[in-house]
Amino acid sequence: MKNMQIAALKRKVWDSDNELNQVVHERDWFRTKTKELEKALHQSKLTPSSEKRQNPFFQSP
């Protein structure tokens, strides 16, 4: 019985560790994407506003 409890606890620790690693990976991904978006926003502010930029998600009627 004791071995089964130990195995169950090890499994819980392993699952928690995997979940933590996943959260860390997602956090890093979002940080990277945020930095990329900040750079793109900064670059868009530096470009002349005379250029009309098209929104790729906007569909004209």
N, CA, C and O of each residue as an XYZ file, in Angstrom:
244
protein
N       0.823     -1.198      0.000
C       0.000      0.000      0.000
C       0.865      1.260      0.000
O       0.569      2.226     -0.702
N       1.923      1.238      0.784
C       2.790      2.406      0.877
C       3.449      2.718     -0.471
O       3.581      3.883     -0.847
N       3.860      1.673     -1.195
C       4.484      1.874     -2.510
C       3.511      2.518     -3.493
O       3.910      3.333     -4.324
N       2.235      2.151     -3.396
C       1.227      2.737     -4.285
C       1.040      4.221     -3.969
O       0.864      5.034     -4.876
N       1.079      4.569     -2.693
C       0.939      5.969     -2.305
C       2.139      6.784     -2.785
O       1.993      7.908     -3.265
N       3.319      6.199     -2.645
C       4.536      6.873     -3.113
C       4.475      7.080     -4.623
O       4.804      8.155     -5.123
N       4.050      6.042     -5.347
C       3.939      6.144     -6.801
C       2.918      7.214     -7.191
O       3.137      7.968     -8.139
N       1.806      7.279     -6.461
C       0.783      8.284     -6.760
C       1.325      9.691     -6.507
O       1.058     10.607     -7.285
N       2.073      9.865     -5.435
C       2.660     11.168     -5.136
C       3.703     11.559     -6.176
O       3.778     12.717     -6.586
N       4.511     10.583     -6.603
C       5.503     10.858     -7.645
C       4.809     11.290     -8.933
O       5.265     12.198     -9.628
N       3.699     10.623     -9.237
C       2.939     10.970    -10.440
C       2.395     12.403    -10.337
O       2.439     13.162    -11.305
N       1.882     12.761     -9.152
C       1.370     14.124     -8.947
C       2.477     15.155     -9.128
O       2.269     16.193     -9.756
N       3.650     14.868     -8.580
C       4.786     15.788     -8.714
C       5.182     15.905    -10.177
O       5.446     17.003    -10.667
N       5.223     14.784    -10.871
C       5.589     14.772    -12.285
C       4.582     15.584    -13.103
O       4.968     16.378    -13.961
N       3.275     15.380    -12.830
C       2.235     16.136    -13.537
C       2.352     17.631    -13.254
O       2.226     18.453    -14.162
N       2.593     17.973    -11.998
C       2.729     19.388    -11.627
C       3.937     20.011    -12.310
O       3.877     21.152    -12.771
N       5.025     19.266    -12.375
C       6.236     19.761    -13.029
C       5.988     19.991    -14.519
O       6.423     20.997    -15.080
N       5.288     19.057    -15.149
C       4.968     19.215    -16.574
C       4.071     20.427    -16.804
O       4.262     21.174    -17.764
N       3.096     20.619    -15.921
C       2.205     21.766    -16.051
C       2.978     23.072    -15.867
O       2.757     24.039    -16.597
N       3.876     23.095    -14.899
C       4.692     24.284    -14.665
C       5.572     24.589    -15.875
O       5.693     25.742    -16.287
N       6.179     23.557    -16.438
C       7.015     23.754    -17.628
C       6.193     24.299    -18.793
O       6.668     25.150    -19.546
N       4.961     23.811    -18.943
C       4.089     24.296    -20.012
C       3.753     25.772    -19.806
O       3.776     26.556    -20.755
N       3.443     26.147    -18.570
C       3.107     27.539    -18.264
C       4.310     28.443    -18.526
O       4.159     29.539    -19.067
N       5.498     27.990    -18.144
C       6.717     28.773    -18.375
C       6.940     28.953    -19.875
O       7.290     30.044    -20.328
N       6.739     27.891    -20.639
C       6.908     27.963    -22.091
C       5.917     28.964    -22.696
O       6.287     29.780    -23.540
N       4.657     28.893    -22.258
C       3.649     29.818    -22.777
C       3.979     31.258    -22.397
O       3.818     32.171    -23.207
N       4.442     31.459    -21.161
C       4.816     32.807    -20.720
C       5.930     33.363    -21.596
O       5.872     34.515    -22.026
N       6.944     32.543    -21.861
C       8.057     32.985    -22.703
C       7.584     33.298    -24.120
O       8.028     34.271    -24.729
N       6.673     32.460    -24.642
C       6.136     32.688    -25.983
C       5.403     34.026    -26.031
O       5.592     34.806    -26.965
N       4.568     34.292    -25.026
C       3.823     35.550    -25.001
C       4.751     36.746    -24.831
O       4.506     37.798    -25.421
N       5.798     36.611    -24.049
C       6.767     37.706    -23.900
C       7.422     38.022    -25.235
O       7.557     39.186    -25.614
N       7.828     36.971    -25.946
C       8.461     37.154    -27.250
C       7.500     37.834    -28.219
O       7.875     38.781    -28.911
N       6.266     37.352    -28.267
C       5.280     37.940    -29.178
C       4.992     39.388    -28.806
O       4.834     40.234    -29.687
N       4.922     39.681    -27.514
C       4.669     41.054    -27.072
C       5.799     41.968    -27.508
O       5.555     43.079    -27.980
N       7.046     41.504    -27.351
C       8.194     42.309    -27.775
C       8.161     42.547    -29.281
O       8.447     43.651    -29.745
N       7.811     41.510    -30.043
C       7.728     41.662    -31.495
C       6.656     42.680    -31.877
O       6.863     43.502    -32.771
N       5.511     42.623    -31.198
C       4.441     43.577    -31.487
C       4.831     44.995    -31.095
O       4.499     45.950    -31.797
N       5.534     45.134    -29.976
C       5.995     46.461    -29.565
C       6.969     47.038    -30.586
O       6.903     48.223    -30.912
N       7.878     46.194    -31.094
C       8.817     46.651    -32.121
C       8.072     47.058    -33.386
O       8.371     48.091    -33.986
N       7.098     46.239    -33.790
C       6.329     46.547    -34.998
C       5.545     47.841    -34.826
O       5.452     48.642    -35.755
N       4.984     48.044    -33.643
C       4.250     49.280    -33.380
C       5.182     50.480    -33.443
O       4.838     51.513    -34.018
N       6.353     50.341    -32.854
C       7.331     51.428    -32.877
C       7.752     51.733    -34.315
O       7.852     52.897    -34.704
N       7.996     50.685    -35.099
C       8.384     50.886    -36.494
C       7.266     51.553    -37.284
O       7.523     52.396    -38.144
N       6.030     51.176    -36.992
C       4.912     51.777    -37.732
C       4.772     53.253    -37.398
O       4.310     54.037    -38.227
N       5.165     53.637    -36.192
C       5.107     55.052    -35.819
C       6.221     55.842    -36.500
O       6.086     57.047    -36.710
N       7.320     55.172    -36.846
C       8.445     55.849    -37.481
C       8.249     56.033    -38.980
O       8.842     56.931    -39.577
N       7.421     55.186    -39.595
C       7.213     55.290    -41.040
C       6.321     56.481    -41.335
O       5.467     56.840    -40.525
N       6.520     57.090    -42.490
C       5.687     58.253    -42.843
C       4.211     57.871    -42.889
O       3.844     56.815    -43.404
N       3.382     58.737    -42.349
C       1.949     58.437    -42.308
C       1.282     58.666    -43.656
O       0.101     58.362    -43.823
N       2.029     59.199    -44.620
C       1.453     59.418    -45.945
C       1.175     58.085    -46.640
O       0.311     57.993    -47.512
N       1.919     57.062    -46.242
C       1.656     55.738    -46.803
C       0.378     55.209    -46.173
O       0.215     55.231    -44.953
N      -0.522     54.735    -47.021
C      -1.732     54.134    -46.470
C      -1.438     52.671    -46.211
O      -1.072     51.918    -47.115
N      -1.602     52.294    -44.982
C      -1.380     50.897    -44.632
C      -2.720     50.184    -44.668
O      -3.720     50.682    -44.150
N      -2.727     49.031    -45.276
C      -3.946     48.249    -45.389
C      -4.041     47.270    -44.229
O      -3.065     46.612    -43.869
N      -5.223     47.187    -43.657
C      -5.469     46.192    -42.625
C      -5.757     44.871    -43.333
O      -6.739     44.784    -44.071
N      -4.933     43.839    -43.135
C      -5.139     42.582    -43.853
C      -6.414     41.858    -43.419
O      -6.871     40.950    -44.114
N      -6.991     42.244    -42.285
C      -8.184     41.570    -41.784
C      -9.469     42.277    -42.221
O     -10.569     41.754    -42.040
N      -9.315     43.473    -42.799
C     -10.476     44.237    -43.233
C     -10.841     43.842    -44.648
O     -10.001     43.852    -45.547
N     -12.105     43.494    -44.837
C     -12.566     43.140    -46.175
C     -13.501     44.236    -46.650
O     -14.528     44.505    -46.027
N     -13.144     44.856    -47.744
C     -14.002     45.922    -48.266
C     -15.241     45.303    -48.909
O     -15.175     44.208    -49.468
N     -16.367     46.006    -48.830
C     -17.628     45.455    -49.383
C     -17.637     45.381    -50.885
O     -18.624     44.943    -51.476
